[in-house]
Amino acid sequence: MLDWRSWNEKAVRLRRRRSPTVAVCAVLFAALSGCTSMTTRPAPASGPPAPPAQAAGAKIFAKWCADCHTRPTGSGTMALQRKYEGRFPAILEQRTDLRAPYVQVVVRTGVSFMPSFRKTEISDAELALVGAYLERSQ
């Protein structure tokens, strides 16, 4: 059994080993954080995402969302049919009113019977692709 002193010594050694790694990560983050000059302006938003982004969004949608939201008998589709009573299409890929920020909030928090999805399941980058994919028909 480890006593407190040996446990503390191991923790101190581990921190000493980790310190250079943390410092290197901090330097890399600072270097790669996208520092731009004051005269640089962000590129204007340009219509729908590029086809590779659309394909990536479709692939992620197929993995995480399609079982419930692409078939007329899917649980998500049936819940949306009951909720909207025909005012909006129940199959998500047929909707024209979805916006990426709304999709992100619904996926992270869940709605009714739909579970929330953690960042460890769908990363923020993947979720942005799904949101852009569903927003594509705008």
N, C-alpha and C positions, 0 to 999 in steps of 0.2 A: 504494500500500500504506500502511496506517495504521501509524504508529509508536506506541509504547507511550503517549507523552504525549497524543497526540490521542485515542487510545482512552480513556484515563483521564479526560480532560476531558469527553468525551461521556457517559461513565458517571456522572460527578459531576453533570452537568446533568440527566440523566435522573432520578437520585435526587432532585434538588431539585424537579423537576416532580412526581414521584410522592409526595413527602412530604405535601403537602396532601390528596391523594386518600386516602392511608393514614390520615391523621388523621381525615378526615371519615368514612371507613368505620368506624373504631374508635369514634367518637362515636355513630354510628347503631347499631352493634352493641350498645353499652352501653345505649343508650336503648330499643332494641327487644328486649332479651334476656329480657324477661318478669319483671322484678323484681316481686316481690309482697311484701306485708306478711307478718309472721310469723303473723298470725291467719288468713290465707287457707289453706284446705285444698284440695288437688287434688280435682277431681270424681271420684267413684267410677267405675270401669270399668263400662260399661253394655253388656252383651250384644254381639250382633253389630254390625258397623259399619252406619252409615246407608246407605240404598240408593244415594246418589251415590258413596260410597266403594266399595261393592260393584261398581258399574258401572265405576268407574275401575280397580279391581283386576282385574276380568274383562277389560277392554280391554288392560291391560298383560300379563296372563297370555296372552291370545290372540296378542299380538305376539311375546313372547319364549319362551313355554313350550309353546304348543298344538301346534306341529309334532311335537314328540317325546312329549308327555304326554297327548294327548286321544284319539288313535286307537289301536285295538288293535294295529295294525301299526307304531306309532311306535317309534323306537329306545328312547326312555326307558320307554315302557310295557312293551316286551318285556324290557328289562333288569330292571325291577321285578318282572315275572312270574317270571322265573328266580330272582331274589333271594328273594322272599317265598313262592314256591311255593303261591300261593293263600291265604295267611294274611291278606293285606291286598289290597284292590283295587289293581290296577296303574295304573289311570287316576286321576290325582291329584285330579280334581274329585269323584271318588266316595269318597275317603278321609275318614274321620271322626276319625282319630288325629293329623292334622298340626297342629302349633302354629306360629305365626308366627316365633318365635325359631329354631326348627329349620329352617324354610324359608329364613330369611335366612342361616344358617350354610352350608347346602348350596349355595345360589346363589352365595355369595361364594367358597367354597372349591372347589366342584365335588366330584363323587363318581364314582369309577370312570371311565366314559366320558363323563360329563357335564362339560362345561367349566365353569370358574369365570366369573362375570360381574363385570366391574369396575364401580366407581361411575360411570364415564363412560358405561357402557352402560345400566345400571339404577341410578338414584339410590337413596339410602337411603329417601327418601319413597315412591318407586314400589315398592320392594321391600317396604316395610311394608304397602302396599296389597295387593300380591300375597299376602303372608302372611295378612293379614286375610281376603282373599277365600277362600283355601284353608281357613282355620280356621272359616269361616262356619257349617258344618254342625254345629258342636259344640253 
